[in-house]
Structure formats: structure tokens, C-alpha cells
Amino acid sequence: MAAGTSGLAFAQGAGDSIGTGMIGVGNRGSYLLKTVLAQPNVKVTAVCDIKPNRLDSAATAAARDRPAAVTDYKKLLERENVNAVFIASPCDLHVEMAIAALKAGKHVYCEKPVGITPESIRELVRVARASKTVFQVGQQLRADARLRKTMERIHEGILGKVIMVKAQRHSSNDLPHDSPSADWFFDAKRSGDVLVEMAVHNLDECNWAVGAHPASASGFGGTMMWVNDPPGRTNMDGYTLSYEYTNGVKMSFTQMFFHPSGMPGNGQATYVYGTKGAVDLEKATFYPLERGAQPVPLVDASVKSERDAHTADFYEAIRTGKKPFADITVGATAALTAILGREAIYRKKVMHWRDFGIDL
């Protein structure tokens, strides 16, 4: 049975406190810490980071709960008052830490990407599906109420048959080279490259709309603007990808760090095309194919985007046994979609999903 499915509920009552440990409290981890502290009947019992300044900041932020502060995540997992863990470490550590936490009997919220190699993801899938605890991946778009309702309309057939997707993630500048995360972000062997570290959100959104995973991918990319900047950089700053899905849908995706902010087309966008028209996911709007037809809002304006709901969904899954919005299948599929594209660019050849040897 997959982790987080019906029947796998937290052993204590709904009103009991869930002790939570935070592994990695840098930029993303400190944000997650704030969302955890806002949850009812949740107590932050331990925080962990190898950088003293981050550890001190996290302990201070969670001072209400008097958490233990440790530098070794294995020591955190040994603590009996830690029932659940959030993993927000650099990407190359996600699988190792998630497997250790699952084997320690903890509920796990693992930041995206769930892994950066097919081999490690294959092992995590095996362990997570054998576990009796909840496993949720930080693909927080899945918890966005506005996006969820838009996806429902697509899956109900407002587009007719989905035939193509066009998506992008464009920005005018690179990640700050003095960022606290620069020590691993610009190292493709640690981050999985920007395609896996960042675009995994966008690609998951595309998979969700299509209702399948890619069968193959091809593409080109590289470091074009920020060449050896910062020094030693090994990740890309721009690329273009083409995917073909198992159900025949075609998809085009681009990402770059040099799209001028004042130029039209900057930012993130996802357009889903079907036999009856197209949907702009960001605007939650349907555009019929008929000449002269007016755009149709798909979601009431009162429904707001609320991605912090992903944290609440994790604890609801722990307490009730419901399937989390982004379980191991969602997380692994998203990461493998990104890896498929990355390897197509690296190897300059069409890559096929079947080569991964993973049954999702």
C-alpha cells in the first residue's frame, strides 16, 4: 500500500500535538518553519542545519516550542518526540534523508525535487510505498485551490481532448551569486541543474493537466549568458525542451535567466490546448476556438491561490489517513520528467521514459 493512502492515520487523536523536526532551515526551510508554526496542534521539537547562523535563527523563530538544535540529521531522527519531519536540504541529500526518516518511522514532507537521479528515486519509491507513514513532496502547486479547480474543469472536458501544452519559466536575472544557496545551486551534481531544481514545479503542472507522464523528450540548452559566472558554475541558464506524452500530447517548455523584465512574455506561464480551445492556467481562463467567442473564467474570483495549504494538507493526511495532494507518485513523476529533459540536453539525443525502469 502506498504511503498516505486510506487507513494510514496518525496514532494519536486529532487534538494531540504532532512533534515536528525541521531538517535544513535555510531559505526554503525557514519559510516552511513559519508555515509549520502556524499549524494547530503542532509543535516544533527539533531543528537541524550544518550552518550555525541558520540553526540559531531557526531555534529563535521556534522558541515558543523550545526545540532541540542539532547539526546531525540522524540525531534528530533518533528523537522520540519527533513524529514528522520536513526536509529542505540541498537536492542531492533529499533521497538519503527521506529514506532514513521513513525507516525511522517518521512522517515525511520532502522538498522538491524528490531526487535528482533515476536510481535514487527508484529506491525512494520502493521504501515510501512499503512505509506505513505519510510521504508528501513539496510540489505545493498541487495544493493551490484556484489551480485545483482549474484542473478539475480541464479534466471534466471543457477543452475537449487535450492535444498540446506550452509552458515557460523566464526571468530577467540569475539566482544571486552571493545567495546562501549558491554553494550548491550552481553545482549541477548537487542541484540536479536548474531544470530539476526549479522547473520541476512547472513540469508537474503540465503532467497534471495532461493526466500522464512523458514517453520521450528532446532538447537543447546550456550556459549562454552567465558563462562561468559564478566561477565553477556547471548548471545551465537557458534551454528549450520538447516532450511527447504516453497519451500522444505534445509539450514545449523553455526556461531562461535573461528575459528582460520590461519585455512582454517574462515570467511563468502555462497554456493547455485542446480540440475546443485553450486554457491559461495562471489566469484560470478558457478561450474557445470559435471566432468571436468570449473568454470564460473557470474559477470564481473569491477562490484565492493559497500554496501554504500544502503544509496543512500534510498534517491532515497524518491525522486522517487521506492521500496527500502530492504523494510519492506525483513527486517521483515530476522529478523524472525533469531528469528526462535534462538528460536529453546533456546527451544530445532523444531520451525515453522506459529507460528509467521505474513503474509508477
Buried (B, 14 or more C-beta within 10 A) or exposed (E): EBBBBEEBBBEEEEEEBBBBBBBBBBEBBBEBBEBBBEBEEBBBBBBBBEBEEBBBBBBEBBEEBEBBBBEEBEEBBEBEEBBBBBBBBBBBBBBBBBBBBBEBEBBBBBBBBBBBBBEBBBBBBEBBBEBEBBBBBBBBBBBBBBBBBBBEBBEEEBBEEBBBBBBBBBBBEBBEEEBEBBEBBBBBEBBBBBBBBBBBBBBBBBBBBBBBBBBBBBBEBEBEEBEEEBEEBEBBBBBBBBBBBEEEBBBBBBBBBBBEEEEEEBEBBBBBBBEBBBBBBBBBBBBBEEEEEEEBEBBEEEBEBEBBBBBBBBBBBBBBBBBBBBBBBBBBBBBBBBBBBBBBBBEEEEBBBEEBEBEB
